[in-house]
């Protein structure tokens, strides 16, 4: 994989970084689908970056499949079986990894059927999603955004991956600014313990920055920087 130009190792413009990421991904072969993860804490900016990459790649003629782990949640009863405030429950029980493997990642892996479903669960209504399978075109690029994407159960699926490094004192207020229902902007608030400590469990158990293809300093959304590139 091509290393970033020196100016991207300092804080560059968002568009400069986005253009380099698009070039990096567009140059990689699909076997038969190029699978890319965008990882980071709540409020890091994962979804926005994934959507921007998808838009730019499609504008260049690439077929892109967009998916999010938000559509592979466990039911509420499973997510909170260790307690509503449990950090361990947040890390261990939030996502249906079996369904993510079965419906999305395995079909789009080498030797897979290319018949995939990008969503299986509506977390807002706490109910399954009845969605027919879709067929991926060979040469497509899958971009998945979400939490905990470098956990050991998922690492082998990614052909490339990005981890967005953002301190909690920035990410938590950023997430809360989405509006009512997104929690307190104070990282130390009791309501945020489940999430902040759950992420710390993830960092200790999975060391995501050590496994990511790219680590970006995303503290300033408009002036990101490349910390590490494989």
N, C-alpha and C positions, 0 to 999 in steps of 0.2 A: 504494500500500500504506500502511496506517495506521501511523504512528509509535508506538513504545511509550510508555506513560505514564511520567512522570519517575521514579517510584519504581523502575522496572525498569532504569534507567540506572545506579543504584546497585545494590549486591548485594541481590537480592530473594530471597524464598523460592522454592524449586524449584517448588512448586505454583502460585505466582503467575505465574511465567514460563511454565510449561506451559499454564496456562489462557489466557494471552495468545497463545501460539503457536497453540493450537487455534482461537481466535477468528480470528486472522490467516489461517490456512489455510482455514478453513470459509467465509470471506467471498470467497474468490477463485474465479473461474469456471473450469470445466473445459472444454477444447476438444479432444477430448471427455473427456480425462483431465488432471487437474492433476498435474504431475510435480515432485516435491520431492526435493532432495538433502540429505543430512546428512553433512558432510565433517569431517575432522580427522585428527590423527595417531593412530597406534596407542595405545590406552589412553585416548583422550580422553573416551569415553562415548557414542559415536555410536549403537551398537546399542540401548543402553538407552533413550536419548532417542527414537529412531525407534519402538521398541516402545511406549513410553508415549504418544506422539502417536497412533499407530495405534489403541491401545486407547481413548483418549479420543474420537477422531473416530468410531470405530465405535459407541461408546456414544451419540453424538449422532445416529446414523442414517446416517452417511456410509459408503459402500463404499470400503474401503482395500485396496490391493495393497501387500504388503511384499516387498522384495527387497534383496539385498546383493551388492556386488561380490565378496564371499567365494565366491559361487557362480558366478563367471565368471573364475576363475583359469585361467591357462595350465597345461599339464602341467609337472611338475617339470623335465623336460629343457629346456623353453623358459625357465622362470623363472630357472634357474641357468646359462644358456648363457654369460653373461658372467662367471661365477664365483660361488660361493656367498656370498662376502663383498662382492660388487660393489654399491655404492649405485646406480650407473647402471642395473644390471640390475634392481634392485628397482623403480625408477621406470618403466623402459621396458618390462620384460618380465613383470611380475607378472600383468597382467590381459588377457584376450582381449576387447579393445575392439570388434573386429568382431562377435563373438558377442553382446556386450552391446547393440550397435546393432541387430543383425538380429533378435534374439529378444525383446528387451524394449523398448528405447527407441523405435525406429521404429514398431512396431505400435501403440504408445500415444501417438504424436504426431499432430498434426492431419493428417487424411487417411489415417491408418494403419488397418490391418485390425482392430485390437482383439484379434487372436489372438496371445497372447504366451506365453513360457515364462520363469518367474522364476528358473530355475537350469539350468545346462548342465554343471557340472563339480563333482565331489566332490574337494576338495583333500586331504582326509585320506587317501583311498584312491587318489588320483591317477588317477582314471578319469572318463570322461564320465557324465553323468546322463541316462538315458532317461526323459524326462518329457513327457507329451502337452501340447499347447498348451491354454491356457485362454482363455476369452473375457471380456474386461473389459466391465463395464456402463458405458455412457455416464454421465458424472458422477462416475466413480470418482476416487480420489486415490492416486497412486503415491508411496510413500516408499522411497527407496533410500539405504541407508547404506553407507559405504565410504571407502577411501582415494582420493586424487587426483581427486575428482569435479569439480573446477574446472579440470582440464586443458583445453587448447584444443579437444580432440576431443569434449568432453562439454558444454561450457558452454551451447551453444545449446539443449540438450534441457530445461533446467530452467526451469520457470515461477516457482519460488521455491527458495531454497537457504539452508542454514545452515552456517557454518564455526565449529567449536568451537576456540577458542584455549586451548591448555594448554601450559605450558612442559615441556620434556623431563624436567626434574628431578621433575616431578609425573607426567607421562603414562607414563614408562617403568616406575617402580615400581608404578604403578596397573595396568599391563598384566601385569607379572610376578606380581602378587598373585593372578592368576587360578589359578595353580597350576603344577605341574611341566610343563615343555615350553614355557613362555611366556617363558623367558629370564631374564637377569640384571636386577636392579632398578637397576643402576648404568648411567646413560646413557653413561658413558665406557668401559664394558666393550668389549673387541674384538668380542664377539658381537653388540653393538648397533650397530656402525659401519654396517653395511648399511642399517639401518632409519633411524637418526638422520640420516645423511648423505643417504640417499635422499629423505627428507622435505625436507631443505634444498635439494636439487636441484629438487624440486617447487615449493617456495616461490619460488625464483629464476626458474624457467621459467614458472610459471603465475600467480603472485601471487594466490592464492585469496581472500585477504581483500578484495582490490579488486573481485572479481567476485561475491562472495556477497551474497545478499539480506539476510542477517543475519550478524553476527559476534558471538559470545557469548564472554564470559570464563567458561570452564568449569573454572577451577582448583579451585574449591570446588564439588563436585557439588551440595551442598545450598544454596549461596548464589551462583547464577550471576548474570551481569549482561549487559545489552545494551551492546555497544561501538559497534556501527554497525547501522543499519537503513535499508534503501531503501524 
